[in-house]
Amino acid sequence: MGRFLVFIIGFAVAIVILKYRAQIKGFTGDIAFAERIFGVGGTNSLIVVVAILVFILSLMYSLGTLQAIMQSVLGGFF
């Protein structure tokens, strides 16, 4: 049940980030490295990428994939 809850919260957070990305950009301002890497509008692109990562990571955690990857990459540290 806990993993499912993490997925629901991650999905909701990703939707909120996408819905309010203009307000987030207004709060943070232009992010220099995002503008340099993604070009004009790079801050908006970075916000979308962060939302997608939140969704994917919460999905991976809820399915157990994230734990398997962390175990194989970090081995004894995890």
MMTF fields as JSON, N, C-alpha, C and O atoms, coordinates in Angstrom:
{
  "mmtfVersion": "1.0.0",
  "mmtfProducer": "UNKNOWN",
  "numBonds": 311,
  "numAtoms": 312,
  "numGroups": 78,
  "numChains": 1,
  "numModels": 1,
  "chainsPerModel": [1],
  "groupsPerChain": [78],
  "chainIdList": ["A"],
  "bondAtomList": [4, 2, 8, 6, 12, 10, 16, 14, 20, 18, 24, 22, 28, 26, 32, 30, 36, 34, 40, 38, 44, 42, 48, 46, 52, 50, 56, 54, 60, 58, 64, 62, 68, 66, 72, 70, 76, 74, 80, 78, 84, 82, 88, 86, 92, 90, 96, 94, 100, 98, 104, 102, 108, 106, 112, 110, 116, 114, 120, 118, 124, 122, 128, 126, 132, 130, 136, 134, 140, 138, 144, 142, 148, 146, 152, 150, 156, 154, 160, 158, 164, 162, 168, 166, 172, 170, 176, 174, 180, 178, 184, 182, 188, 186, 192, 190, 196, 194, 200, 198, 204, 202, 208, 206, 212, 210, 216, 214, 220, 218, 224, 222, 228, 226, 232, 230, 236, 234, 240, 238, 244, 242, 248, 246, 252, 250, 256, 254, 260, 258, 264, 262, 268, 266, 272, 270, 276, 274, 280, 278, 284, 282, 288, 286, 292, 290, 296, 294, 300, 298, 304, 302, 308, 306],
  "bondOrderList": [1, 1, 1, 1, 1, 1, 1, 1, 1, 1, 1, 1, 1, 1, 1, 1, 1, 1, 1, 1, 1, 1, 1, 1, 1, 1, 1, 1, 1, 1, 1, 1, 1, 1, 1, 1, 1, 1, 1, 1, 1, 1, 1, 1, 1, 1, 1, 1, 1, 1, 1, 1, 1, 1, 1, 1, 1, 1, 1, 1, 1, 1, 1, 1, 1, 1, 1, 1, 1, 1, 1, 1, 1, 1, 1, 1, 1],
  "groupList": [{"groupName": "MET", "atomNameList": ["N", "CA", "C", "O"], "elementList": ["N", "C", "C", "O"], "formalChargeList": [0, 0, 0, 0], "bondAtomList": [1, 0, 2, 1, 3, 2], "bondOrderList": [1, 1, 2], "singleLetterCode": "M", "chemCompType": "L-PEPTIDE LINKING"}, {"groupName": "GLY", "atomNameList": ["N", "CA", "C", "O"], "elementList": ["N", "C", "C", "O"], "formalChargeList": [0, 0, 0, 0], "bondAtomList": [1, 0, 2, 1, 3, 2], "bondOrderList": [1, 1, 2], "singleLetterCode": "G", "chemCompType": "PEPTIDE LINKING"}, {"groupName": "ARG", "atomNameList": ["N", "CA", "C", "O"], "elementList": ["N", "C", "C", "O"], "formalChargeList": [0, 0, 0, 0], "bondAtomList": [1, 0, 2, 1, 3, 2], "bondOrderList": [1, 1, 2], "singleLetterCode": "R", "chemCompType": "L-PEPTIDE LINKING"}, {"groupName": "PHE", "atomNameList": ["N", "CA", "C", "O"], "elementList": ["N", "C", "C", "O"], "formalChargeList": [0, 0, 0, 0], "bondAtomList": [1, 0, 2, 1, 3, 2], "bondOrderList": [1, 1, 2], "singleLetterCode": "F", "chemCompType": "L-PEPTIDE LINKING"}, {"groupName": "LEU", "atomNameList": ["N", "CA", "C", "O"], "elementList": ["N", "C", "C", "O"], "formalChargeList": [0, 0, 0, 0], "bondAtomList": [1, 0, 2, 1, 3, 2], "bondOrderList": [1, 1, 2], "singleLetterCode": "L", "chemCompType": "L-PEPTIDE LINKING"}, {"groupName": "VAL", "atomNameList": ["N", "CA", "C", "O"], "elementList": ["N", "C", "C", "O"], "formalChargeList": [0, 0, 0, 0], "bondAtomList": [1, 0, 2, 1, 3, 2], "bondOrderList": [1, 1, 2], "singleLetterCode": "V", "chemCompType": "L-PEPTIDE LINKING"}, {"groupName": "ILE", "atomNameList": ["N", "CA", "C", "O"], "elementList": ["N", "C", "C", "O"], "formalChargeList": [0, 0, 0, 0], "bondAtomList": [1, 0, 2, 1, 3, 2], "bondOrderList": [1, 1, 2], "singleLetterCode": "I", "chemCompType": "L-PEPTIDE LINKING"}, {"groupName": "ALA", "atomNameList": ["N", "CA", "C", "O"], "elementList": ["N", "C", "C", "O"], "formalChargeList": [0, 0, 0, 0], "bondAtomList": [1, 0, 2, 1, 3, 2], "bondOrderList": [1, 1, 2], "singleLetterCode": "A", "chemCompType": "L-PEPTIDE LINKING"}, {"groupName": "LYS", "atomNameList": ["N", "CA", "C", "O"], "elementList": ["N", "C", "C", "O"], "formalChargeList": [0, 0, 0, 0], "bondAtomList": [1, 0, 2, 1, 3, 2], "bondOrderList": [1, 1, 2], "singleLetterCode": "K", "chemCompType": "L-PEPTIDE LINKING"}, {"groupName": "TYR", "atomNameList": ["N", "CA", "C", "O"], "elementList": ["N", "C", "C", "O"], "formalChargeList": [0, 0, 0, 0], "bondAtomList": [1, 0, 2, 1, 3, 2], "bondOrderList": [1, 1, 2], "singleLetterCode": "Y", "chemCompType": "L-PEPTIDE LINKING"}, {"groupName": "GLN", "atomNameList": ["N", "CA", "C", "O"], "elementList": ["N", "C", "C", "O"], "formalChargeList": [0, 0, 0, 0], "bondAtomList": [1, 0, 2, 1, 3, 2], "bondOrderList": [1, 1, 2], "singleLetterCode": "Q", "chemCompType": "L-PEPTIDE LINKING"}, {"groupName": "THR", "atomNameList": ["N", "CA", "C", "O"], "elementList": ["N", "C", "C", "O"], "formalChargeList": [0, 0, 0, 0], "bondAtomList": [1, 0, 2, 1, 3, 2], "bondOrderList": [1, 1, 2], "singleLetterCode": "T", "chemCompType": "L-PEPTIDE LINKING"}, {"groupName": "ASP", "atomNameList": ["N", "CA", "C", "O"], "elementList": ["N", "C", "C", "O"], "formalChargeList": [0, 0, 0, 0], "bondAtomList": [1, 0, 2, 1, 3, 2], "bondOrderList": [1, 1, 2], "singleLetterCode": "D", "chemCompType": "L-PEPTIDE LINKING"}, {"groupName": "GLU", "atomNameList": ["N", "CA", "C", "O"], "elementList": ["N", "C", "C", "O"], "formalChargeList": [0, 0, 0, 0], "bondAtomList": [1, 0, 2, 1, 3, 2], "bondOrderList": [1, 1, 2], "singleLetterCode": "E", "chemCompType": "L-PEPTIDE LINKING"}, {"groupName": "ASN", "atomNameList": ["N", "CA", "C", "O"], "elementList": ["N", "C", "C", "O"], "formalChargeList": [0, 0, 0, 0], "bondAtomList": [1, 0, 2, 1, 3, 2], "bondOrderList": [1, 1, 2], "singleLetterCode": "N", "chemCompType": "L-PEPTIDE LINKING"}, {"groupName": "SER", "atomNameList": ["N", "CA", "C", "O"], "elementList": ["N", "C", "C", "O"], "formalChargeList": [0, 0, 0, 0], "bondAtomList": [1, 0, 2, 1, 3, 2], "bondOrderList": [1, 1, 2], "singleLetterCode": "S", "chemCompType": "L-PEPTIDE LINKING"}],
  "groupTypeList": [0, 1, 2, 3, 4, 5, 3, 6, 6, 1, 3, 7, 5, 7, 6, 5, 6, 4, 8, 9, 2, 7, 10, 6, 8, 1, 3, 11, 1, 12, 6, 7, 3, 7, 13, 2, 6, 3, 1, 5, 1, 1, 11, 14, 15, 4, 6, 5, 5, 5, 7, 6, 4, 5, 3, 6, 4, 15, 4, 0, 9, 15, 4, 1, 11, 4, 10, 7, 6, 0, 10, 15, 5, 4, 1, 1, 3, 3],
  "groupIdList": [1, 2, 3, 4, 5, 6, 7, 8, 9, 10, 11, 12, 13, 14, 15, 16, 17, 18, 19, 20, 21, 22, 23, 24, 25, 26, 27, 28, 29, 30, 31, 32, 33, 34, 35, 36, 37, 38, 39, 40, 41, 42, 43, 44, 45, 46, 47, 48, 49, 50, 51, 52, 53, 54, 55, 56, 57, 58, 59, 60, 61, 62, 63, 64, 65, 66, 67, 68, 69, 70, 71, 72, 73, 74, 75, 76, 77, 78],
  "secStructList": [7, 2, 2, 2, 2, 2, 2, 2, 2, 2, 2, 2, 2, 2, 2, 2, 2, 2, 2, 6, 2, 2, 2, 2, 2, 2, 2, 2, 7, 7, 7, 2, 2, 2, 2, 2, 2, 2, 7, 6, 6, 2, 2, 2, 2, 2, 2, 2, 2, 2, 2, 2, 2, 2, 2, 2, 2, 2, 2, 2, 2, 2, 2, 6, 2, 2, 2, 2, 2, 2, 2, 2, 2, 2, 4, 4, 4, 7],
  "xCoordList": [0.83, 0.0, 0.865, 0.506, 2.017, 2.884, 3.481, 3.608, 3.849, 4.427, 3.388, 3.702, 2.161, 1.094, 0.854, 0.608, 0.925, 0.748, 1.863, 1.613, 3.089, 4.209, 3.957, 4.236, 3.435, 3.135, 2.063, 2.198, 1.01, -0.073, 0.453, 0.131, 1.255, 1.81, 2.768, 2.739, 3.618, 4.549, 3.823, 4.216, 2.768, 1.961, 1.324, 1.333, 0.77, 0.133, 1.148, 0.863, 2.324, 3.363, 3.797, 3.985, 3.957, 4.345, 3.287, 3.629, 2.018, 0.94, 0.94, 0.766, 1.135, 1.165, 2.341, 2.2, 3.495, 4.661, 4.368, 4.694, 3.758, 3.448, 2.39, 2.479, 1.401, 0.324, 0.829, 0.436, 1.679, 2.133, 3.574, 4.276, 4.013, 5.407, 5.676, 6.802, 4.677, 4.882, 5.122, 5.982, 4.371, 4.57, 5.902, 6.565, 6.291, 7.59, 8.708, 9.682, 8.573, 9.597, 9.638, 10.712, 8.476, 8.442, 9.097, 9.712, 8.974, 9.581, 11.09, 11.841, 11.54, 12.968, 13.714, 14.914, 13.019, 13.692, 14.321, 14.104, 15.096, 15.781, 16.944, 17.73, 17.035, 18.13, 19.186, 18.943, 20.356, 21.373, 21.827, 21.917, 22.113, 22.624, 21.547, 21.87, 20.28, 19.198, 19.047, 18.823, 19.167, 19.087, 20.268, 20.126, 21.422, 22.605, 22.497, 22.861, 22.0, 21.938, 20.755, 20.922, 19.554, 18.343, 18.029, 17.16, 18.72, 18.449, 17.359, 17.077, 16.747, 15.698, 14.528, 14.088, 14.03, 12.971, 13.49, 12.729, 14.77, 15.395, 14.904, 14.866, 14.532, 14.026, 12.712, 12.5, 11.835, 10.575, 10.838, 10.173, 11.801, 12.143, 12.687, 12.36, 13.511, 14.056, 12.95, 12.984, 11.985, 10.869, 10.07, 9.646, 9.864, 9.154, 9.966, 9.403, 11.273, 12.134, 12.082, 12.038, 12.087, 11.998, 10.669, 10.634, 9.583, 8.269, 8.252, 7.716, 8.822, 8.873, 9.724, 9.364, 10.847, 11.69, 10.974, 11.103, 10.223, 9.457, 8.462, 8.33, 7.773, 6.802, 7.476, 7.027, 8.551, 9.228, 9.832, 9.714, 10.477, 11.082, 10.036, 10.258, 8.904, 7.851, 7.244, 6.893, 7.117, 6.631, 7.624, 7.234, 8.911, 9.933, 9.956, 10.107, 9.81, 9.801, 8.596, 8.715, 7.443, 6.232, 6.269, 5.647, 6.979, 7.087, 8.276, 8.4, 9.16, 10.322, 11.536, 12.586, 11.414, 12.522, 13.654, 14.829, 13.307, 14.316, 15.197, 16.412, 14.601, 15.366, 16.305, 17.441, 15.84, 16.672, 17.858, 18.972, 17.622, 18.713, 19.707, 20.917, 19.211, 20.108, 20.93, 22.11, 20.321, 21.046, 22.136, 23.238, 21.845, 22.843, 23.956, 25.103, 23.634, 24.654, 25.497, 26.725, 24.846, 25.575, 26.019, 26.938, 25.386, 25.79, 25.77, 24.705, 26.93, 27.051, 26.699, 26.428, 26.696, 26.377, 24.889, 24.489, 24.071, 22.616, 21.995, 20.776],
  "yCoordList": [-1.199, 0.0, 1.249, 2.253, 1.195, 2.359, 2.747, 3.929, 1.736, 2.027, 2.651, 3.553, 2.173, 2.746, 4.203, 5.043, 4.493, 5.865, 6.774, 7.924, 6.255, 7.027, 7.333, 8.441, 6.37, 6.607, 7.679, 8.565, 7.606, 8.594, 9.986, 10.954, 10.095, 11.397, 11.905, 13.089, 11.031, 11.43, 11.886, 12.868, 11.18, 11.563, 12.934, 13.784, 13.143, 14.427, 15.568, 16.654, 15.324, 16.364, 16.71, 17.884, 15.704, 15.961, 16.794, 17.708, 16.489, 17.257, 18.695, 19.631, 18.872, 20.226, 21.013, 22.196, 20.375, 21.056, 21.497, 22.622, 20.626, 20.981, 22.082, 22.974, 22.013, 23.0, 24.394, 25.396, 24.451, 25.73, 26.071, 26.748, 25.605, 25.873, 27.352, 27.807, 28.111, 29.555, 30.239, 31.114, 29.846, 30.42, 29.97, 30.74, 28.728, 28.243, 29.027, 29.399, 29.284, 30.064, 31.492, 32.08, 32.046, 33.388, 33.439, 34.445, 32.361, 32.289, 32.1, 32.748, 31.209, 30.907, 31.874, 32.088, 32.457, 33.285, 32.402, 31.191, 33.014, 32.241, 31.479, 32.038, 30.214, 29.374, 29.373, 28.902, 29.905, 30.182, 28.931, 28.941, 27.855, 26.67, 26.036, 25.451, 26.141, 25.599, 26.413, 25.855, 27.719, 28.576, 28.314, 28.383, 28.017, 27.753, 26.388, 26.254, 25.377, 24.023, 23.861, 23.364, 24.282, 24.07, 25.205, 25.063, 26.329, 27.472, 28.349, 28.279, 29.176, 30.074, 29.245, 28.298, 29.605, 28.838, 27.623, 26.705, 27.609, 26.466, 26.225, 25.083, 27.28, 27.117, 26.348, 25.462, 26.684, 25.939, 24.479, 23.578, 24.252, 22.881, 22.106, 20.933, 22.752, 22.093, 21.74, 20.672, 22.611, 22.338, 21.131, 20.299, 21.033, 19.884, 18.609, 17.567, 18.678, 17.511, 17.062, 15.862, 17.995, 17.651, 16.961, 15.982, 17.459, 16.837, 15.418, 14.51, 15.222, 13.884, 12.954, 11.793, 13.447, 12.629, 12.251, 11.121, 13.182, 12.876, 11.757, 10.823, 11.846, 10.82, 9.468, 8.453, 9.453, 8.196, 7.557, 6.346, 8.347, 7.796, 7.26, 6.234, 7.939, 7.417, 6.138, 5.232, 6.053, 4.836, 3.694, 2.575, 3.984, 2.955, 2.467, 1.271, 3.378, 2.976, 2.098, 1.096, 2.471, 1.709, 0.314, -0.606, 0.144, -1.167, -1.983, -3.163, -1.357, -2.057, -1.994, -2.542, -1.347, -1.261, -0.388, -0.697, 0.676, 1.589, 0.882, 1.076, 0.072, -0.65, -1.663, -1.832, -2.332, -3.306, -2.631, -3.155, -1.474, -0.745, -0.248, -0.355, 0.298, 0.786, -0.364, -0.189, -1.524, -2.681, -3.135, -3.474, -3.146, -3.61, -2.584, -2.96, -1.308, -0.272, -0.05, -0.011, 0.094, 0.413, -0.815, -0.73, -1.944, -3.201, -3.141, -3.049, -3.193, -3.246, -1.964, -1.984, -0.858, 0.418, 0.584, 1.398, -0.186, -0.049, -1.153, -1.182],
  "zCoordList": [0.0, 0.0, 0.0, -0.616, 0.696, 0.773, -0.567, -0.885, -1.352, -2.671, -3.594, -4.371, -3.508, -4.322, -3.944, -4.809, -2.666, -2.189, -2.713, -3.072, -2.756, -3.302, -4.775, -5.232, -5.516, -6.922, -7.089, -7.933, -6.296, -6.392, -6.052, -6.742, -5.001, -4.619, -5.686, -6.022, -6.227, -7.286, -8.535, -9.165, -8.895, -10.058, -9.833, -10.724, -8.632, -8.325, -8.329, -8.835, -7.769, -7.739, -9.164, -9.482, -10.022, -11.408, -12.131, -12.88, -11.916, -12.546, -12.04, -12.821, -10.73, -10.158, -10.716, -11.027, -10.846, -11.41, -12.835, -13.213, -13.629, -15.013, -15.095, -15.938, -14.225, -14.268, -13.86, -14.457, -12.866, -12.327, -12.716, -11.965, -13.884, -14.27, -14.516, -14.316, -14.944, -15.136, -13.792, -13.683, -12.78, -11.45, -10.849, -10.154, -11.117, -10.634, -11.296, -10.64, -12.607, -13.306, -12.779, -12.655, -12.47, -11.897, -10.534, -10.18, -9.756, -8.43, -8.516, -7.787, -9.412, -9.502, -10.414, -10.241, -11.378, -12.368, -13.436, -13.461, -14.311, -15.338, -14.707, -13.943, -15.037, -14.552, -15.65, -16.762, -15.325, -16.338, -17.078, -18.306, -16.35, -17.039, -17.919, -18.953, -17.533, -18.361, -19.635, -20.709, -19.519, -20.707, -21.641, -22.862, -21.07, -21.878, -22.565, -23.733, -21.848, -22.401, -23.359, -24.472, -22.923, -23.718, -24.676, -25.536, -24.543, -25.398, -24.802, -23.606, -25.648, -25.18, -24.654, -25.306, -23.48, -22.849, -22.119, -21.815, -21.834, -21.193, -19.774, -19.315, -19.085, -17.726, -17.736, -16.908, -18.667, -18.79, -19.157, -18.647, -20.034, -20.411, -19.213, -19.03, -18.404, -17.212, -16.227, -15.616, -16.069, -15.158, -15.651, -14.849, -16.958, -17.522, -17.316, -16.979, -17.513, -17.311, -15.854, -15.585, -14.915, -13.493, -13.198, -12.453, -13.77, -13.562, -14.116, -13.48, -15.277, -15.872, -15.013, -14.82, -14.498, -13.622, -12.333, -11.861, -11.764, -10.546, -10.839, -10.049, -11.953, -12.315, -12.541, -12.01, -13.326, -13.648, -12.408, -12.223, -11.555, -10.349, -9.377, -8.735, -9.264, -8.384, -8.957, -8.201, -10.263, -10.896, -10.696, -10.365, -10.897, -10.701, -9.258, -9.009, -8.312, -6.902, -6.594, -5.888, -7.121, -6.819, -7.433, -6.902, -8.532, -9.165, -8.662, -8.99, -7.86, -7.327, -8.235, -7.9, -9.358, -10.301, -9.765, -9.963, -9.103, -8.565, -7.543, -7.534, -6.691, -5.691, -6.351, -5.909, -7.401, -8.1, -8.775, -8.749, -9.376, -10.032, -8.999, -9.202, -7.885, -6.84, -6.257, -5.954, -6.102, -5.56, -6.523, -6.092, -7.818, -8.777, -8.989, -9.231, -8.902, -9.125, -7.878, -7.956, -6.732, -5.516, -4.736, -3.921, -4.971, -4.341, -2.83, -2.219, -2.233, -0.791, -0.072, 1.129, -0.775, -0.137, 0.129, 0.962, -0.575, -0.487, 0.309, 0.477]
}
